[in-house]
Amino acid sequence: MPLSAPPVPVLALGGGAGSGKTTLAEQVAKALPGAQVVHLDGCFHTAHDRAPVVPAIKGCGFVIDYSNPLALDWDRVQQSVDRAVYPDTRLLVVEGTFALLPPLRSVARWTAYVDTPADLRLARKTLRKISDGADPEISLRGYLAYGRDSFDRHVAPIQSTADLALDGTRTIAEQVQQVLETVSPALGAAVQV
């Protein structure tokens, strides 16, 4: 589905689950006055008949396969982008595993990919699940059953489409600085570090 371009520049920020995209997006928004963040995690289909499904890791039945880009609801993406534009918005940072897919790339002024090794991504995701009170076993088994293959099929190939490659093993401050060096001149923005 094609997206309507918002009236402000877009930075599309992609990478694997646990790569640090959300933290980076929030820190970039904190450093750039007028920047807003759209999280694609809130833009997936919720109905099983509208998204790809996989067998549940625990229990019976099927669950939505959030590691498949076909689970993304592009109408929700458009609504989220539209809602994030305020009169003082100067930049939208759209972050998510599938932020570099063609519909978002087509409206993005800049694209960036956070390249983080699989073991670090998995450790971060597992720790996040534990701190959220979720069962980490489901996440780990899901990664082994579907996630690893989906990353190789759907996420890794789009890395080469990014304008900016970020090293996910570097500090967030270093990554923020690299993003700011790219976008700030065009925005004429005063950076708040």
C-alpha positions in Angstrom: 0.0 0.0 0.0 1.4 3.4 -0.9 1.6 5.9 1.9 0.8 9.6 1.7 3.9 11.7 2.5 3.5 13.8 5.6 4.2 17.5 5.4 7.5 17.1 7.3 10.6 15.1 6.6 10.8 11.5 7.7 13.7 9.5 9.0 12.9 5.7 8.7 14.9 3.7 11.2 15.0 0.0 10.8 16.8 -3.0 12.1 16.2 -6.4 13.8 14.2 -6.8 17.0 16.4 -5.8 19.9 18.8 -3.7 17.8 18.2 -0.5 19.8 15.9 1.3 17.3 13.3 2.4 19.9 16.0 3.8 22.3 17.8 5.5 19.4 14.6 7.1 18.0 13.6 8.5 21.4 17.1 9.9 22.0 17.1 11.5 18.5 13.7 13.1 19.2 15.0 14.3 22.6 18.0 16.0 20.9 16.0 17.6 18.0 13.3 20.1 19.0 10.1 19.4 17.1 10.9 15.7 16.4 8.2 13.1 16.9 8.5 9.3 17.0 6.2 6.8 15.4 6.6 3.2 16.7 5.6 0.5 14.1 5.1 -2.0 16.9 1.7 -0.4 17.4 0.8 -0.8 13.7 0.3 -4.6 13.3 -2.9 -6.3 12.4 -4.7 -7.7 15.4 -7.1 -10.1 13.7 -5.8 -13.6 12.7 -7.7 -13.4 9.4 -5.8 -10.3 8.3 -2.3 -11.4 9.0 0.0 -14.4 8.6 -0.2 -16.8 11.5 2.1 -19.5 13.0 1.5 -22.3 15.4 1.5 -21.1 19.0 4.7 -21.9 20.9 2.8 -22.7 24.1 -0.7 -24.1 24.0 -3.0 -24.7 21.0 -3.9 -22.7 18.0 -2.2 -20.0 16.1 -0.8 -16.6 16.7 0.0 -13.6 14.4 3.5 -13.8 13.0 4.9 -10.4 13.9 8.2 -11.3 12.3 6.5 -11.3 8.9 6.1 -7.9 7.1 2.6 -9.0 5.9 1.4 -8.6 9.5 2.0 -4.8 9.3 -1.3 -2.9 8.9 -0.4 -0.1 6.5 -3.7 1.8 7.3 -2.5 1.9 10.9 0.9 3.1 9.8 -0.7 5.9 7.8 -2.9 6.9 10.8 0.0 6.9 13.2 2.1 9.0 10.9 -0.8 11.5 10.4 -1.4 11.7 14.1 2.2 12.4 14.9 2.3 15.7 12.9 1.6 18.7 15.0 2.0 22.4 14.0 5.5 22.5 15.5 6.7 19.0 14.2 9.9 19.3 12.2 10.8 15.7 11.8 9.1 12.3 12.1 11.3 9.4 13.2 9.4 6.2 12.1 11.1 3.2 13.8 10.5 -0.5 13.5 11.7 -3.8 12.2 10.0 -3.1 8.9 10.6 0.7 8.6 12.8 0.3 5.5 10.1 -1.5 3.4 9.2 0.4 0.2 6.1 2.1 1.4 8.0 3.9 4.1 11.2 4.4 2.1 9.1 6.1 -0.5 8.1 8.9 1.9 11.4 9.0 3.9 13.9 11.7 3.3 16.5 9.6 5.2 16.8 5.9 6.0 19.0 4.3 8.6 19.6 0.7 9.7 20.8 -0.3 13.1 23.2 -3.2 12.5 23.4 -5.3 15.7 24.7 -8.9 16.0 22.1 -11.5 16.5 23.3 -12.6 20.0 23.1 -9.0 21.3 19.7 -8.5 19.8 18.4 -11.7 21.3 19.8 -10.9 24.7 18.3 -7.5 24.7 14.9 -8.8 23.6 14.9 -11.5 26.2 15.9 -9.1 29.0 13.1 -6.7 27.9 10.6 -9.6 28.1 11.8 -10.5 31.5 11.6 -6.8 32.8 8.0 -6.6 31.3 7.0 -9.7 33.2 6.6 -11.8 30.1 7.6 -15.4 29.7 11.0 -15.3 28.0 10.7 -18.9 26.9 8.0 -18.0 24.4 10.3 -15.3 22.9 13.3 -17.6 22.8 11.4 -20.5 21.3 9.7 -18.1 18.8 13.1 -16.8 17.7 14.4 -20.3 17.1 11.2 -21.5 15.3 10.4 -18.4 13.2 12.3 -15.2 14.1 15.8 -16.1 13.0 14.6 -17.3 9.6 12.3 -14.3 9.2 15.1 -11.9 10.0 17.3 -13.5 7.3 14.4 -13.4 4.8 12.8 -10.1 5.5 15.0 -7.8 7.5 18.7 -8.4 6.6 18.1 -7.9 2.9 16.7 -4.4 3.3 19.8 -3.3 5.2 21.5 -2.4 1.9 18.7 0.0 1.1 19.5 2.3 4.0 21.3 5.6 3.5 23.0 5.4 6.8 24.4 2.3 8.5 24.6 2.5 12.3 26.7 0.1 14.4 24.4 -1.2 17.1 27.4 -2.2 19.2 28.3 1.5 19.7 26.8 3.6 22.4 23.4 5.2 21.9 25.1 8.6 22.2 27.5 7.8 19.3 24.6 6.6 17.2 22.5 9.7 18.0 25.5 11.9 17.0 25.8 10.1 13.6 22.0 10.5 12.9 22.2 14.2 14.0 25.1 14.9 11.7 23.0 13.5 8.8 19.6 15.2 9.5 20.4 18.4 11.4 21.9 20.5 8.6 18.8 20.0 6.4 16.5 20.8 9.3 18.5 23.8 10.4 17.9 22.4 13.9 19.5 23.4 17.1 20.7 20.2 18.7 20.1 19.6 22.4 22.8 17.1 23.5 
